[in-house]
Amino acid sequence: MTEPLRGDKLSDLEACDLAFKTRADKLQKKLKELDDSIVVYGHPRSGFQPDRPLEEPAKPTKGAFKVSVVKDDDVVEVFKTGPEARPFKKLKNMDIDSVADQIVAALE
């Protein structure tokens, strides 16, 4: 991951496959509604364009969705699935509003 500037508010989204891209995009939009200063790092894909590319790992873990918050030097994992097999039940049951609220709270 590119090192954030000190004081940056950011969230890492690691996502692959359509179900993952859709939720990553929805989560990014929700975060921007709550606080437009949050910087989202992730793996760019068709349907999901993060603010900045996530460099490590080079490819997302197949069947996994992970949301981490980085504030100063602390990393907090907010939500994680998998790797899990289709139909990705935990991911599809993810409450985007709740996860977004957890991210904003972790950044305060």
C-alpha positions as CSV (number, residue, x, y, z in Angstrom):
1,M,0.0,0.0,0.0
2,T,1.2,3.5,-0.7
3,E,2.1,5.2,2.5
4,P,-0.6,7.7,3.5
5,L,0.3,11.2,4.3
6,R,0.3,11.9,8.0
7,G,-3.3,12.8,9.0
8,D,-4.9,11.3,5.9
9,K,-8.2,9.6,6.5
10,L,-8.3,6.4,4.4
11,S,-9.9,3.1,4.0
12,D,-8.5,0.1,2.2
13,L,-10.9,-2.0,0.1
14,E,-9.7,-5.3,-1.3
15,A,-12.2,-6.7,-3.7
16,C,-12.5,-9.0,-6.7
17,D,-15.4,-10.4,-8.8
18,L,-18.6,-8.5,-9.6
19,A,-20.3,-9.0,-6.2
20,F,-17.2,-7.6,-4.6
21,K,-16.8,-4.6,-7.0
22,T,-20.4,-3.7,-6.5
23,R,-20.2,-3.6,-2.7
24,A,-16.8,-1.8,-2.9
25,D,-18.3,0.9,-5.1
26,K,-21.4,1.2,-2.9
27,L,-19.3,1.4,0.2
28,Q,-17.0,4.0,-1.3
29,K,-20.0,6.2,-2.3
30,K,-21.5,5.9,1.2
31,L,-18.1,6.9,2.7
32,K,-17.9,10.0,0.5
33,E,-21.5,10.9,1.6
34,L,-20.5,10.7,5.2
35,D,-17.1,12.3,5.0
36,D,-15.7,13.4,1.6
37,S,-12.2,13.7,3.1
38,I,-11.8,9.9,3.4
39,V,-9.4,8.5,0.9
40,V,-10.2,5.0,-0.4
41,Y,-7.4,2.7,-1.5
42,G,-8.3,-0.4,-3.5
43,H,-7.7,-2.5,-6.6
44,P,-9.1,-0.7,-9.6
45,R,-11.6,-2.7,-11.5
46,S,-14.3,-2.0,-14.0
47,G,-17.2,-0.7,-11.9
48,F,-14.9,0.3,-9.0
49,Q,-12.4,3.1,-9.1
50,P,-10.8,3.9,-5.8
51,D,-9.2,7.2,-5.0
52,R,-5.8,5.6,-5.0
53,P,-4.6,2.2,-6.1
54,L,-3.7,-0.4,-3.6
55,E,-0.2,-1.7,-4.4
56,E,0.2,-4.5,-1.9
57,P,-1.0,-7.2,-2.4
58,A,-0.6,-6.9,-6.1
59,K,-3.8,-8.8,-6.6
60,P,-6.8,-9.2,-4.3
61,T,-7.3,-12.5,-2.6
62,K,-9.9,-14.5,-4.6
63,G,-13.2,-14.8,-2.8
64,A,-12.3,-12.3,0.0
65,F,-13.5,-8.8,0.8
66,K,-11.5,-6.9,3.4
67,V,-12.0,-3.4,4.8
68,S,-9.3,-1.9,6.9
69,V,-8.9,1.6,8.4
70,V,-5.5,3.3,8.7
71,K,-5.2,6.2,11.0
72,D,-1.7,7.5,11.7
73,D,0.2,4.2,12.1
74,D,-2.7,2.1,13.4
75,V,-4.5,-0.4,11.2
76,V,-7.9,-1.6,12.2
77,E,-9.7,-4.3,10.3
78,V,-13.4,-3.3,10.1
79,F,-14.9,-6.1,8.0
80,K,-13.6,-9.2,6.3
81,T,-15.0,-12.2,4.5
82,G,-13.4,-15.3,3.1
83,P,-11.9,-16.5,1.2
84,E,-15.4,-18.0,0.7
85,A,-17.0,-19.9,-2.1
86,R,-19.9,-18.6,-4.2
87,P,-22.5,-17.4,-3.6
88,F,-20.6,-15.2,-1.0
89,K,-23.3,-15.2,1.7
90,K,-21.4,-13.2,4.2
91,L,-20.5,-10.5,1.6
92,K,-24.1,-10.3,0.3
93,N,-25.4,-9.9,3.9
94,M,-23.0,-7.1,4.6
95,D,-24.7,-4.0,5.9
96,I,-23.0,-1.2,4.0
97,D,-24.4,1.5,6.2
98,S,-23.1,-0.2,9.3
99,V,-19.6,-0.8,7.9
100,A,-19.4,2.8,6.7
101,D,-20.4,4.0,10.1
102,Q,-17.7,1.8,11.7
103,I,-15.1,3.2,9.3
104,V,-16.0,6.8,10.1
105,A,-16.0,6.0,13.9
106,A,-12.6,4.4,13.6
107,L,-11.2,7.5,11.8
108,E,-12.4,9.9,14.5
